[in-house]
Amino acid sequence: MADHPLIVFASAGAPVPLVALRDVLVNEEYPANFGVEIAGAASEDELNTVEWDATFLRWLTPEIHEVALIDCSICGQDEEAERLIGQHLARIVDLRDEAGKMIVAEQLNKTRTVYTVELMPALLAEESHDAWGCLDVLLRFIAQAADGLIYAEAEGYCDADGELMLAETDGLYPVDIGELE
């Protein structure tokens, strides 16, 4: 698995405030919160700032445990943002869906903020963990709020509604399966 199996490439320059992400969790009734320190929930001041670098997504039931670490990198301020954009521009070069490549390349080139998700062992150990659905909701919300594109490892690039725009497996096989029939 890559270091960042889930990424949102967003054209909005300012990060989505953590309070907005928390409100999504509350509205969807997910038993989770955010923390910016090793332990404890984020304070109201930390939730309301638009200047955050990283936050833990903590699941509260049956016991408190981290399920993901979400990093926020801003182009021009963090080399990681530019590195990931360049890596993904190179990644799509060999794919055959020209229209999809054009759309994804355009979004990557106008990206100003990159949100990466590192999955924690507690989440990876349980395929049926409810936090998987929570992450989906959060990624879609970030993509919608920040005019972003979602990357999911082994799947590809999706819009904020989850519609696949460019499959990552496209181009891995020299012949379309339909051409074999």
N, C-alpha and C positions, 0 to 999 in steps of 0.2 A: 504494500500500500504506500502511496506517495505521502510526503510530509503533509500535504494539504489536499485531502480527498474531496473537500467541499470548499468552493470559493465563490464569492460574488465580486464581479468586476463592475464597479459603479461609476457613472459619470458625474454624480454629485460630489462636490469637493469636501463638504463638511460631513463627518460621520453622523449616522442616525443616532440620536441620543438614546442612551440605555433605558431611559424612562419609557420611550416609545416601545422598545423591545419588551420591557416588563409588562406594559399595558396589554400587549398582544398575548402574553402568557396568561395574564389575569382574565382577559376576555375569552380565551379558549379553555380556561379552567385547568391549565397545566400546573401540577404541583412542583414548581421550579422557581428559582430566582437567580439573580446575578451577583457575583462578587468580584471585586477588583483586587482583593488581597487573598492570601493563602486560606484564610478562614473568615467566615462571616459574610453577611449580605452587604451589598453596596449601600452606602448612605444615600439620603435624598440628594445631597449635593453631588455625589458621584454619579447618581442616576441622571441628573439633570444637565450635566456638562456635555458639550459636543466634542470635548477634547479628551478622548479616551484611546488607549493603545490596545488594551486587552481586557477581557472579562471571562470569568468562569461561568459556564451554565451549570447550575447545581440543581440536582433532582432531590426533592425533599422526602420522598416516600420509597420504600418503608423506612430507610434511614438516609441522612444527607450524604450525597456523593456527587462528585463532579462527573459530568457526562461529556463536556466539550470545553475547549478553550477557543474563544473567538478573538482573533487579532484584527486590528484595524490599521492599515498602512496607507499613508497619503503620499501620492506622487509628489516629488520635489522635496519631501521631508524624510522619506524612508526608502533606502535603496531596495528593500525587499519588494516594494510595489513595482518598481521598474523591472526588477529581475523576473517577477512572476508574469508580467505583461509580455516581456520578451520571450520567455519560455513558452507561453501559450500561443504567441504569434508563430513561433517556430513549430509548435506541435500541430497546428492546423494546416501547414503548408502541403503535406502529402495527402490530405483528405480529398476525396473526389467531388464532393457536393459543392460546386462552385458558388451557388447562391448562398448556401449556409456559411461557407467560408467568408464570403464578402460581408455578410451581416455580422458575423462574430468578429472578424478583423476590424470592422468599423467600430464596434463597441469596445474592443480591446484598445484601439488607438485613441479613443476619447475617454478612457478610464482615468479617473482622478483619485479614486479611493478603492482599495482592495481589502476585502474581508475574507480572512482564511479561517477554516475550522479544523482544529486538531481534535480528533475523537479520543476520548479517554478509555482506559481499559474496561471500566465498569459498563460502558455502553457497547463496546466491541464484544464483550463476553456474552451479551444477551441479545440475540436477533429480534426478540419480541419486546424489547424495552420500549415503553411508551415515549421515551425521549426522541426516538427516531421521528415520530410524527411531529413532535415539538420543533425539532430542527428543520423539518420541511416547512413548517409554518413560518419560522423565523427567517429562513433564507428567502422565501417568497416575499415576505414583508420587507426585508432589506432591499431586495431587488426592485420592488415596486416603489418604495419610498425614496430610493437613491438612484433611480433610473439605471438598474443594473441587469447583468447577465449572470446566470448561475452556472457554475461548472460542477459536475458530479463525476468523479473518477469512474472510469469504465462505462459511463453512459454518454456524457458529452455536455453540450452547452444548451441551456434552456432559458426561456424568457421568464418573467416574473409569475406567469400563470402555470409554469411547469411544462410548457410545450417545448418539445425537443426541436432545436433549431439546427444543430449540427451534431451528428452522432460521432462519438470518439472512435468507434470501430470502423467507420467509413474509411475505405482505402487500405485497410489491413489485409484485405483479400484481393488478389489480382483480377478476379472475375466475379461479377454479380451472380448470386445463386440463381436468379431468374434466367441468366444467360446459359446456365447448364441444362435447363429443361428443354 
